Amino acid sequence: MKQRRIRAVFMRGGTSKGLMLHRADLPADRKAWDAIFLAALGSPDPYGRQLDGMGGGLSSLSKVCVIGPASRPDADVDYTFAQVLIKEAHVDYTPLCGNMSSAVGPFAVDEALVQAAGDSTRVRIHNTNTGKIIHSTFPLDGGLAAVDGDLEIPGVAGKGAPVRLDFLDPGGANTGSLLPTGAAVQRLEVPGVGVLDASLVDASNACVFVRARDVGLAGTESPADIESNAEVMHRLAEIRIAASLAMGIARDRGEAQKKTAIPFIGCVAPPTAAVTLSGATIGATDADFVARVVSNGQLHRALPLGVSMCLAVAARIEGTVVHEAAGGATAGAPSLRVSMPSGVLTIASEVVRENGAWKAVRGGFYRTQRRLFEGEMLVRAAAFA
């Protein structure tokens, strides 16, 4: 059977990699996208490797970004993110990928979707998944997005040009409310697990945060160690389902199981010495708190930036388990340092209290990006049937 060609760019954005596609090159009917994305990435693959596609067998390497003209006046481009599951024939459009967001502005400039000149530029991005605006600011080199620079980020070897991402008004991205249940912390009843404290927060992405010790972890374990602990993974999966119901993301258990991306679940702990995946040591004073995050049944080697944003916002809301883990680090500090498996991530967040309610004003961080491949990808013609 013949294959179809689609114009494509393969890019690294932060600690993720994915396909960058033009909206104009895809079918007008959004329902037709799933089969194309699954075929392009090589899913579903029961072996978990996506060898017959562009995916890399990890959730951070199984992503698609669709870029097109802006649909609102305060943006320059629209950006739709698709998380392609690996072993299942499912594409999830509910989350936002913060890491891949760092590739969107440079892609838009390099593809002439946005005109830019001078030493640097800012691209206003409308993320259609969440309806939120992201400002992407980065240097230019000869009218194109710069690649070389001095910024080094945890989880990526080498250095690159900095991309500043500012997420405006990130609260309620998935549920419409920063605190979907109205509480900073609540006793969450989890069938088969028990009752435990949980903070249900929705900033950039909906998340549920629990104390690492409450699920049998120290918080500094490696992703492989946690994934190999079937009992802990089961607890985390059940907590995620209970949180999905409590946040109104799903109406019943079956729907919560199908919505695999959100809410993300994170375990937090006070700052503690840990060893990174590269073998480096993070001292107890090198970070403000420790976090481990699960999505789609996998532990993240480097934290998803949307979740990192939510962590930084939650840390500034009095009463959350993240605020508790961070201790007094949030008082007056413009940014917070999160210890994760790949190192320490620094995130800026601004949260205020208005009329008795918490409001996330913005969050920001720096990433690097690089265009890895450009040309045409081949997709089995059956995906277009």
Buried (B, 14 or more C-beta within 10 A) or exposed (E): EEBBEBBBBBBBBBBBBBBBBBBEEBEEEEEBBBBBBBBBBBBBBEEBBBEEBBBBBBBBBBBBBBBBEBEEEEBBBBBBBBBBBBBBEBBBBBBBBBBBBBBBBBBBBBBEBBEBEEEBBBBBBBBBBBEBBBBBBBBBEEEEBBBEBEEEBBBBEEEBBBBBBBBBBBBBBBBEBBBBBEBBBBEBEBEEBEEBBBBBBBBBBBBBBBBBEBBEBEBBBBBEEBBEBEEBBEBBBBBBBBBBBBBBBBEEBEEBEEBBBBBBBBBBBBBBBBEBBEEEEBEEEBBBBBBBBBBBBBBBBBBBBBBBBBBBBBBBBEBBBBBBBBEEBBEEBEBBBBBBBBBBBBBBBBBEEEEEEBBBBBBBBBBBBBBEEBEEBEBBEEBBE
